[in-house]
Amino acid sequence: MCFACWNEAISESTWEMCLHGYRAQANSLRTIGLWKEPPPRPKAPWLAVFLTAFIVDLRSPDELSLFGDLERCVFWALNDSEQDPVCRIS
């Protein structure tokens, strides 16, 4: 799950949506030993990514690290574009 926000004006509400989605995975992530308390909200722009238990079960650790690389690249490509996206959730 990936949340990104470019606009500080909506950063707090977007962060709350992100936390809601992450906390909904708490039981599954605890079961497989991956639960961690979320950090405080950073200032925009920010990207927050968490893996679901389902995807962790299907991929090798090397493949999982590629997801993080891909998400960061896409986020910064969008952030550097001439468009000004306010918020994207995928």
Biopython code that builds the backbone (N, CA, C, O; Angstrom):
import numpy as np
from Bio.PDB.StructureBuilder import StructureBuilder

atoms = [
    (1, "MET", "N", (0.868, -1.156, 0.000)),
    (1, "MET", "CA", (0.000, 0.000, 0.000)),
    (1, "MET", "C", (0.920, 1.225, 0.000)),
    (1, "MET", "O", (1.922, 1.265, 0.714)),
    (2, "CYS", "N", (0.569, 2.197, -0.795)),
    (2, "CYS", "CA", (1.417, 3.381, -0.948)),
    (2, "CYS", "C", (0.553, 4.631, -0.885)),
    (2, "CYS", "O", (-0.471, 4.727, -1.561)),
    (3, "PHE", "N", (0.972, 5.579, -0.075)),
    (3, "PHE", "CA", (0.314, 6.878, 0.022)),
    (3, "PHE", "C", (1.367, 7.942, -0.233)),
    (3, "PHE", "O", (2.486, 7.848, 0.270)),
    (4, "ALA", "N", (1.012, 8.948, -1.009)),
    (4, "ALA", "CA", (1.927, 10.046, -1.282)),
    (4, "ALA", "C", (1.177, 11.360, -1.170)),
    (4, "ALA", "O", (0.008, 11.454, -1.545)),
    (5, "CYS", "N", (1.853, 12.368, -0.655)),
    (5, "CYS", "CA", (1.218, 13.673, -0.524)),
    (5, "CYS", "C", (2.233, 14.765, -0.829)),
    (5, "CYS", "O", (3.349, 14.762, -0.310)),
    (6, "TRP", "N", (1.822, 15.698, -1.680)),
    (6, "TRP", "CA", (2.671, 16.818, -2.068)),
    (6, "TRP", "C", (2.255, 18.112, -1.386)),
    (6, "TRP", "O", (3.027, 19.071, -1.387)),
    (7, "ASN", "N", (1.087, 18.172, -0.816)),
    (7, "ASN", "CA", (0.504, 19.420, -0.363)),
    (7, "ASN", "C", (0.334, 19.422, 1.151)),
    (7, "ASN", "O", (-0.444, 18.632, 1.685)),
    (8, "GLU", "N", (1.041, 20.285, 1.836)),
    (8, "GLU", "CA", (0.994, 20.339, 3.301)),
    (8, "GLU", "C", (-0.410, 20.635, 3.816)),
    (8, "GLU", "O", (-0.759, 20.222, 4.922)),
    (9, "ALA", "N", (-1.216, 21.340, 3.034)),
    (9, "ALA", "CA", (-2.570, 21.692, 3.469)),
    (9, "ALA", "C", (-3.445, 20.461, 3.688)),
    (9, "ALA", "O", (-4.348, 20.490, 4.523)),
    (10, "ILE", "N", (-3.194, 19.389, 2.956)),
    (10, "ILE", "CA", (-3.984, 18.167, 3.143)),
    (10, "ILE", "C", (-3.149, 17.027, 3.721)),
    (10, "ILE", "O", (-3.611, 15.888, 3.793)),
    (11, "SER", "N", (-1.941, 17.330, 4.123)),
    (11, "SER", "CA", (-1.039, 16.300, 4.608)),
    (11, "SER", "C", (-1.583, 15.571, 5.835)),
    (11, "SER", "O", (-1.474, 14.348, 5.921)),
    (12, "GLU", "N", (-2.163, 16.296, 6.777)),
    (12, "GLU", "CA", (-2.655, 15.656, 8.000)),
    (12, "GLU", "C", (-3.788, 14.676, 7.700)),
    (12, "GLU", "O", (-3.785, 13.560, 8.219)),
    (13, "SER", "N", (-4.748, 15.069, 6.878)),
    (13, "SER", "CA", (-5.868, 14.163, 6.572)),
    (13, "SER", "C", (-5.399, 12.970, 5.739)),
    (13, "SER", "O", (-5.897, 11.857, 5.912)),
    (14, "THR", "N", (-4.451, 13.198, 4.846)),
    (14, "THR", "CA", (-3.921, 12.099, 4.052)),
    (14, "THR", "C", (-3.165, 11.124, 4.940)),
    (14, "THR", "O", (-3.270, 9.909, 4.772)),
    (15, "TRP", "N", (-2.398, 11.665, 5.893)),
    (15, "TRP", "CA", (-1.663, 10.822, 6.841)),
    (15, "TRP", "C", (-2.635, 9.966, 7.662)),
    (15, "TRP", "O", (-2.366, 8.792, 7.917)),
    (16, "GLU", "N", (-3.751, 10.545, 8.069)),
    (16, "GLU", "CA", (-4.746, 9.790, 8.839)),
    (16, "GLU", "C", (-5.325, 8.644, 8.001)),
    (16, "GLU", "O", (-5.540, 7.552, 8.526)),
    (17, "MET", "N", (-5.578, 8.876, 6.711)),
    (17, "MET", "CA", (-6.041, 7.796, 5.829)),
    (17, "MET", "C", (-4.990, 6.690, 5.742)),
    (17, "MET", "O", (-5.314, 5.503, 5.775)),
    (18, "CYS", "N", (-3.745, 7.096, 5.634)),
    (18, "CYS", "CA", (-2.650, 6.142, 5.566)),
    (18, "CYS", "C", (-2.597, 5.302, 6.842)),
    (18, "CYS", "O", (-2.489, 4.078, 6.775)),
    (19, "LEU", "N", (-2.672, 5.958, 8.002)),
    (19, "LEU", "CA", (-2.629, 5.235, 9.275)),
    (19, "LEU", "C", (-3.815, 4.293, 9.419)),
    (19, "LEU", "O", (-3.672, 3.191, 9.950)),
    (20, "HIS", "N", (-4.970, 4.712, 8.957)),
    (20, "HIS", "CA", (-6.156, 3.856, 9.020)),
    (20, "HIS", "C", (-5.921, 2.563, 8.227)),
    (20, "HIS", "O", (-6.212, 1.469, 8.710)),
    (21, "GLY", "N", (-5.398, 2.702, 7.021)),
    (21, "GLY", "CA", (-5.100, 1.525, 6.201)),
    (21, "GLY", "C", (-4.039, 0.639, 6.816)),
    (21, "GLY", "O", (-4.149, -0.587, 6.780)),
    (22, "TYR", "N", (-3.014, 1.250, 7.378)),
    (22, "TYR", "CA", (-1.936, 0.479, 8.002)),
    (22, "TYR", "C", (-2.436, -0.250, 9.241)),
    (22, "TYR", "O", (-2.158, -1.436, 9.420)),
    (23, "ARG", "N", (-3.171, 0.451, 10.092)),
    (23, "ARG", "CA", (-3.665, -0.174, 11.326)),
    (23, "ARG", "C", (-4.671, -1.285, 11.040)),
    (23, "ARG", "O", (-4.820, -2.198, 11.852)),
    (24, "ALA", "N", (-5.355, -1.228, 9.917)),
    (24, "ALA", "CA", (-6.273, -2.307, 9.536)),
    (24, "ALA", "C", (-5.510, -3.611, 9.282)),
    (24, "ALA", "O", (-6.096, -4.692, 9.336)),
    (25, "GLN", "N", (-4.225, -3.513, 9.009)),
    (25, "GLN", "CA", (-3.370, -4.678, 8.763)),
    (25, "GLN", "C", (-2.660, -5.164, 10.027)),
    (25, "GLN", "O", (-1.882, -6.115, 9.956)),
    (26, "ALA", "N", (-2.905, -4.544, 11.167)),
    (26, "ALA", "CA", (-2.141, -4.812, 12.388)),
    (26, "ALA", "C", (-2.105, -6.290, 12.773)),
    (26, "ALA", "O", (-1.029, -6.829, 13.030)),
    (27, "ASN", "N", (-3.247, -6.944, 12.815)),
    (27, "ASN", "CA", (-3.266, -8.352, 13.239)),
    (27, "ASN", "C", (-2.448, -9.231, 12.310)),
    (27, "ASN", "O", (-1.670, -10.067, 12.771)),
    (28, "SER", "N", (-2.614, -9.050, 11.009)),
    (28, "SER", "CA", (-1.851, -9.852, 10.044)),
    (28, "SER", "C", (-0.360, -9.583, 10.158)),
    (28, "SER", "O", (0.448, -10.511, 10.144)),
    (29, "LEU", "N", (0.003, -8.314, 10.272)),
    (29, "LEU", "CA", (1.428, -7.970, 10.356)),
    (29, "LEU", "C", (2.039, -8.444, 11.672)),
    (29, "LEU", "O", (3.205, -8.835, 11.704)),
    (30, "ARG", "N", (1.270, -8.414, 12.747)),
    (30, "ARG", "CA", (1.779, -8.946, 14.034)),
    (30, "ARG", "C", (2.029, -10.450, 13.922)),
    (30, "ARG", "O", (3.027, -10.960, 14.432)),
    (31, "THR", "N", (1.129, -11.145, 13.263)),
    (31, "THR", "CA", (1.246, -12.597, 13.114)),
    (31, "THR", "C", (2.547, -12.992, 12.437)),
    (31, "THR", "O", (3.155, -13.998, 12.801)),
    (32, "ILE", "N", (2.975, -12.218, 11.463)),
    (32, "ILE", "CA", (4.211, -12.555, 10.738)),
    (32, "ILE", "C", (5.414, -11.751, 11.236)),
    (32, "ILE", "O", (6.485, -11.791, 10.630)),
    (33, "GLY", "N", (5.232, -11.025, 12.338)),
    (33, "GLY", "CA", (6.350, -10.319, 12.967)),
    (33, "GLY", "C", (6.790, -9.041, 12.282)),
    (33, "GLY", "O", (7.935, -8.622, 12.454)),
    (34, "LEU", "N", (5.913, -8.406, 11.508)),
    (34, "LEU", "CA", (6.295, -7.194, 10.788)),
    (34, "LEU", "C", (5.613, -5.922, 11.302)),
    (34, "LEU", "O", (5.809, -4.849, 10.731)),
    (35, "TRP", "N", (4.833, -6.025, 12.349)),
    (35, "TRP", "CA", (4.144, -4.829, 12.859)),
    (35, "TRP", "C", (5.125, -3.892, 13.542)),
    (35, "TRP", "O", (5.941, -4.323, 14.356)),
    (36, "LYS", "N", (5.045, -2.630, 13.215)),
    (36, "LYS", "CA", (5.796, -1.563, 13.876)),
    (36, "LYS", "C", (4.852, -0.388, 14.050)),
    (36, "LYS", "O", (3.979, -0.154, 13.215)),
    (37, "GLU", "N", (5.027, 0.337, 15.120)),
    (37, "GLU", "CA", (4.235, 1.554, 15.301)),
    (37, "GLU", "C", (4.604, 2.543, 14.200)),
    (37, "GLU", "O", (5.780, 2.670, 13.860)),
    (38, "PRO", "N", (3.633, 3.237, 13.645)),
    (38, "PRO", "CA", (3.953, 4.201, 12.583)),
    (38, "PRO", "C", (4.700, 5.411, 13.146)),
    (38, "PRO", "O", (4.514, 5.782, 14.305)),
    (39, "PRO", "N", (5.531, 6.009, 12.328)),
    (39, "PRO", "CA", (6.268, 7.206, 12.761)),
    (39, "PRO", "C", (5.351, 8.426, 12.744)),
    (39, "PRO", "O", (4.238, 8.360, 12.223)),
    (40, "PRO", "N", (5.815, 9.539, 13.312)),
    (40, "PRO", "CA", (5.035, 10.784, 13.203)),
    (40, "PRO", "C", (4.954, 11.229, 11.742)),
    (40, "PRO", "O", (5.802, 10.875, 10.923)),
    (41, "ARG", "N", (3.928, 12.002, 11.436)),
    (41, "ARG", "CA", (3.750, 12.499, 10.069)),
    (41, "ARG", "C", (4.877, 13.458, 9.700)),
    (41, "ARG", "O", (5.164, 14.400, 10.438)),
    (42, "PRO", "N", (5.513, 13.215, 8.558)),
    (42, "PRO", "CA", (6.517, 14.162, 8.066)),
    (42, "PRO", "C", (5.848, 15.339, 7.362)),
    (42, "PRO", "O", (4.652, 15.293, 7.071)),
    (43, "LYS", "N", (6.604, 16.374, 7.094)),
    (43, "LYS", "CA", (6.090, 17.485, 6.293)),
    (43, "LYS", "C", (6.056, 17.065, 4.831)),
    (43, "LYS", "O", (6.880, 16.264, 4.390)),
    (44, "ALA", "N", (5.109, 17.602, 4.087)),
    (44, "ALA", "CA", (4.991, 17.300, 2.655)),
    (44, "ALA", "C", (6.179, 17.889, 1.906)),
    (44, "ALA", "O", (6.681, 18.943, 2.298)),
    (45, "PRO", "N", (6.637, 17.253, 0.857)),
    (45, "PRO", "CA", (6.111, 16.034, 0.265)),
    (45, "PRO", "C", (6.589, 14.798, 1.030)),
    (45, "PRO", "O", (7.698, 14.772, 1.564)),
    (46, "TRP", "N", (5.733, 13.780, 1.071)),
    (46, "TRP", "CA", (6.113, 12.525, 1.704)),
    (46, "TRP", "C", (5.513, 11.339, 0.974)),
    (46, "TRP", "O", (4.531, 11.456, 0.241)),
    (47, "LEU", "N", (6.131, 10.206, 1.197)),
    (47, "LEU", "CA", (5.702, 8.937, 0.643)),
    (47, "LEU", "C", (5.687, 7.931, 1.778)),
    (47, "LEU", "O", (6.687, 7.782, 2.481)),
    (48, "ALA", "N", (4.586, 7.248, 1.968)),
    (48, "ALA", "CA", (4.490, 6.204, 2.991)),
    (48, "ALA", "C", (4.108, 4.897, 2.309)),
    (48, "ALA", "O", (3.159, 4.846, 1.527)),
    (49, "VAL", "N", (4.848, 3.857, 2.612)),
    (49, "VAL", "CA", (4.626, 2.561, 1.989)),
    (49, "VAL", "C", (4.605, 1.494, 3.073)),
    (49, "VAL", "O", (5.463, 1.478, 3.957)),
    (50, "PHE", "N", (3.620, 0.605, 3.001)),
    (50, "PHE", "CA", (3.656, -0.567, 3.864)),
    (50, "PHE", "C", (3.217, -1.781, 3.068)),
    (50, "PHE", "O", (2.402, -1.687, 2.150)),
    (51, "LEU", "N", (3.766, -2.903, 3.435)),
    (51, "LEU", "CA", (3.454, -4.149, 2.748)),
    (51, "LEU", "C", (2.346, -4.880, 3.485)),
    (51, "LEU", "O", (2.303, -4.884, 4.715)),
    (52, "THR", "N", (1.474, -5.483, 2.749)),
    (52, "THR", "CA", (0.445, -6.314, 3.365)),
    (52, "THR", "C", (1.021, -7.710, 3.595)),
    (52, "THR", "O", (1.986, -8.112, 2.945)),
    (53, "ALA", "N", (0.420, -8.432, 4.521)),
    (53, "ALA", "CA", (0.882, -9.792, 4.812)),
    (53, "ALA", "C", (0.789, -10.670, 3.569)),
    (53, "ALA", "O", (1.620, -11.557, 3.377)),
    (54, "PHE", "N", (-0.197, -10.436, 2.736)),
    (54, "PHE", "CA", (-0.379, -11.230, 1.526)),
    (54, "PHE", "C", (0.824, -11.102, 0.591)),
    (54, "PHE", "O", (1.345, -12.112, 0.118)),
    (55, "ILE", "N", (1.261, -9.895, 0.325)),
    (55, "ILE", "CA", (2.381, -9.707, -0.607)),
    (55, "ILE", "C", (3.687, -10.205, -0.006)),
    (55, "ILE", "O", (4.541, -10.729, -0.722)),
    (56, "VAL", "N", (3.848, -10.048, 1.295)),
    (56, "VAL", "CA", (5.064, -10.536, 1.952)),
    (56, "VAL", "C", (5.165, -12.045, 1.797)),
    (56, "VAL", "O", (6.259, -12.579, 1.614)),
    (57, "ASP", "N", (4.044, -12.728, 1.869)),
    (57, "ASP", "CA", (4.028, -14.180, 1.767)),
    (57, "ASP", "C", (4.373, -14.667, 0.357)),
    (57, "ASP", "O", (4.846, -15.791, 0.190)),
    (58, "LEU", "N", (4.143, -13.840, -0.644)),
    (58, "LEU", "CA", (4.326, -14.266, -2.031)),
    (58, "LEU", "C", (5.688, -13.932, -2.624)),
    (58, "LEU", "O", (6.046, -14.473, -3.670)),
    (59, "ARG", "N", (6.442, -13.072, -1.994)),
    (59, "ARG", "CA", (7.670, -12.575, -2.617)),
    (59, "ARG", "C", (8.906, -12.877, -1.779)),
    (59, "ARG", "O", (8.825, -13.045, -0.562)),
    (60, "SER", "N", (10.032, -12.941, -2.443)),
    (60, "SER", "CA", (11.304, -13.097, -1.744)),
    (60, "SER", "C", (11.739, -11.728, -1.218)),
    (60, "SER", "O", (11.281, -10.703, -1.723)),
    (61, "PRO", "N", (12.621, -11.698, -0.207)),
    (61, "PRO", "CA", (13.093, -10.405, 0.307)),
    (61, "PRO", "C", (13.714, -9.506, -0.758)),
    (61, "PRO", "O", (13.548, -8.287, -0.711)),
    (62, "ASP", "N", (14.431, -10.096, -1.719)),
    (62, "ASP", "CA", (15.034, -9.282, -2.786)),
    (62, "ASP", "C", (13.966, -8.628, -3.654)),
    (62, "ASP", "O", (14.086, -7.461, -4.026)),
    (63, "GLU", "N", (12.917, -9.390, -3.973)),
    (63, "GLU", "CA", (11.833, -8.820, -4.778)),
    (63, "GLU", "C", (11.104, -7.729, -4.010)),
    (63, "GLU", "O", (10.714, -6.718, -4.593)),
    (64, "LEU", "N", (10.916, -7.921, -2.704)),
    (64, "LEU", "CA", (10.229, -6.915, -1.899)),
    (64, "LEU", "C", (10.988, -5.597, -1.879)),
    (64, "LEU", "O", (10.374, -4.530, -1.918)),
    (65, "SER", "N", (12.311, -5.654, -1.820)),
    (65, "SER", "CA", (13.083, -4.406, -1.795)),
    (65, "SER", "C", (12.935, -3.644, -3.110)),
    (65, "SER", "O", (13.052, -2.419, -3.126)),
    (66, "LEU", "N", (12.680, -4.346, -4.204)),
    (66, "LEU", "CA", (12.470, -3.680, -5.486)),
    (66, "LEU", "C", (11.184, -2.854, -5.483)),
    (66, "LEU", "O", (11.118, -1.815, -6.140)),
    (67, "PHE", "N", (10.155, -3.306, -4.746)),
    (67, "PHE", "CA", (8.923, -2.522, -4.630)),
    (67, "PHE", "C", (9.230, -1.145, -4.044)),
    (67, "PHE", "O", (8.740, -0.131, -4.542)),
    (68, "GLY", "N", (10.036, -1.114, -2.993)),
    (68, "GLY", "CA", (10.395, 0.158, -2.367)),
    (68, "GLY", "C", (11.128, 1.072, -3.328)),
    (68, "GLY", "O", (10.848, 2.269, -3.389)),
    (69, "ASP", "N", (12.064, 0.514, -4.079)),
    (69, "ASP", "CA", (12.798, 1.308, -5.068)),
    (69, "ASP", "C", (11.852, 1.875, -6.120)),
    (69, "ASP", "O", (11.941, 3.052, -6.471)),
    (70, "LEU", "N", (10.953, 1.044, -6.619)),
    (70, "LEU", "CA", (10.002, 1.477, -7.641)),
    (70, "LEU", "C", (9.100, 2.592, -7.119)),
    (70, "LEU", "O", (8.887, 3.595, -7.800)),
    (71, "GLU", "N", (8.571, 2.411, -5.909)),
    (71, "GLU", "CA", (7.661, 3.422, -5.356)),
    (71, "GLU", "C", (8.359, 4.764, -5.183)),
    (71, "GLU", "O", (7.781, 5.803, -5.502)),
    (72, "ARG", "N", (9.590, 4.761, -4.683)),
    (72, "ARG", "CA", (10.336, 6.019, -4.527)),
    (72, "ARG", "C", (10.582, 6.685, -5.878)),
    (72, "ARG", "O", (10.432, 7.900, -6.008)),
    (73, "CYS", "N", (10.958, 5.895, -6.884)),
    (73, "CYS", "CA", (11.228, 6.462, -8.214)),
    (73, "CYS", "C", (9.971, 7.081, -8.815)),
    (73, "CYS", "O", (10.019, 8.187, -9.354)),
    (74, "VAL", "N", (8.855, 6.379, -8.726)),
    (74, "VAL", "CA", (7.608, 6.908, -9.282)),
    (74, "VAL", "C", (7.196, 8.167, -8.539)),
    (74, "VAL", "O", (6.796, 9.149, -9.165)),
    (75, "PHE", "N", (7.286, 8.153, -7.211)),
    (75, "PHE", "CA", (6.915, 9.328, -6.417)),
    (75, "PHE", "C", (7.737, 10.553, -6.814)),
    (75, "PHE", "O", (7.173, 11.620, -7.054)),
    (76, "TRP", "N", (9.037, 10.416, -6.886)),
    (76, "TRP", "CA", (9.870, 11.575, -7.201)),
    (76, "TRP", "C", (9.723, 11.998, -8.659)),
    (76, "TRP", "O", (9.874, 13.177, -8.977)),
    (77, "ALA", "N", (9.432, 11.059, -9.540)),
    (77, "ALA", "CA", (9.164, 11.439, -10.939)),
    (77, "ALA", "C", (7.889, 12.278, -11.012)),
    (77, "ALA", "O", (7.850, 13.282, -11.724)),
    (78, "LEU", "N", (6.858, 11.880, -10.291)),
    (78, "LEU", "CA", (5.627, 12.673, -10.263)),
    (78, "LEU", "C", (5.855, 14.013, -9.581)),
    (78, "LEU", "O", (5.349, 15.041, -10.031)),
    (79, "ASN", "N", (6.604, 13.998, -8.513)),
    (79, "ASN", "CA", (6.862, 15.213, -7.741)),
    (79, "ASN", "C", (7.658, 16.227, -8.560)),
    (79, "ASN", "O", (7.466, 17.434, -8.409)),
    (80, "ASP", "N", (8.538, 15.749, -9.415)),
    (80, "ASP", "CA", (9.367, 16.638, -10.230)),
    (80, "ASP", "C", (8.708, 17.027, -11.551)),
    (80, "ASP", "O", (9.259, 17.830, -12.304)),
    (81, "SER", "N", (7.541, 16.467, -11.836)),
    (81, "SER", "CA", (6.899, 16.766, -13.117)),
    (81, "SER", "C", (6.355, 18.190, -13.125)),
    (81, "SER", "O", (6.266, 18.841, -12.084)),
    (82, "GLU", "N", (5.995, 18.658, -14.306)),
    (82, "GLU", "CA", (5.440, 20.005, -14.422)),
    (82, "GLU", "C", (4.039, 20.081, -13.843)),
    (82, "GLU", "O", (3.583, 21.159, -13.464)),
    (83, "GLN", "N", (3.355, 18.954, -13.771)),
    (83, "GLN", "CA", (2.037, 18.932, -13.155)),
    (83, "GLN", "C", (2.202, 19.092, -11.652)),
    (83, "GLN", "O", (3.278, 18.849, -11.106)),
    (84, "ASP", "N", (1.144, 19.497, -10.996)),
    (84, "ASP", "CA", (1.187, 19.647, -9.543)),
    (84, "ASP", "C", (0.129, 18.748, -8.910)),
    (84, "ASP", "O", (-0.915, 19.231, -8.473)),
    (85, "PRO", "N", (0.396, 17.431, -8.859)),
    (85, "PRO", "CA", (-0.593, 16.550, -8.253)),
    (85, "PRO", "C", (-0.703, 16.853, -6.770)),
    (85, "PRO", "O", (0.311, 17.047, -6.100)),
    (86, "VAL", "N", (-1.890, 16.896, -6.264)),
    (86, "VAL", "CA", (-2.097, 17.204, -4.842)),
    (86, "VAL", "C", (-1.845, 15.968, -4.014)),
    (86, "VAL", "O", (-1.086, 16.013, -3.046)),
    (87, "CYS", "N", (-2.461, 14.880, -4.373)),
    (87, "CYS", "CA", (-2.326, 13.666, -3.580)),
    (87, "CYS", "C", (-2.674, 12.469, -4.446)),
    (87, "CYS", "O", (-3.645, 12.508, -5.202)),
    (88, "ARG", "N", (-1.915, 11.440, -4.344)),
    (88, "ARG", "CA", (-2.215, 10.212, -5.077)),
    (88, "ARG", "C", (-2.132, 9.056, -4.100)),
    (88, "ARG", "O", (-1.238, 8.996, -3.256)),
    (89, "ILE", "N", (-3.072, 8.148, -4.227)),
    (89, "ILE", "CA", (-3.091, 6.962, -3.385)),
    (89, "ILE", "C", (-3.192, 5.767, -4.306)),
    (89, "ILE", "O", (-4.042, 5.732, -5.196)),
    (90, "SER", "N", (-2.337, 4.793, -4.099)),
    (90, "SER", "CA", (-2.413, 3.571, -4.924)),
    (90, "SER", "C", (-2.299, 2.358, -4.052)),
    (90, "SER", "O", (-2.340, 1.233, -4.551)),
]
sb = StructureBuilder()
sb.init_structure("model")
sb.init_model(0)
sb.init_chain("A")
sb.init_seg("    ")
for serial, (resi, resn, name, xyz) in enumerate(atoms, 1):
    if name == "N":
        sb.init_residue(resn, " ", resi, " ")
    sb.init_atom(name, np.array(xyz, "f"), 0.0, 1.0, " ", f" {name:<3s}", serial, name[0])
structure = sb.get_structure()
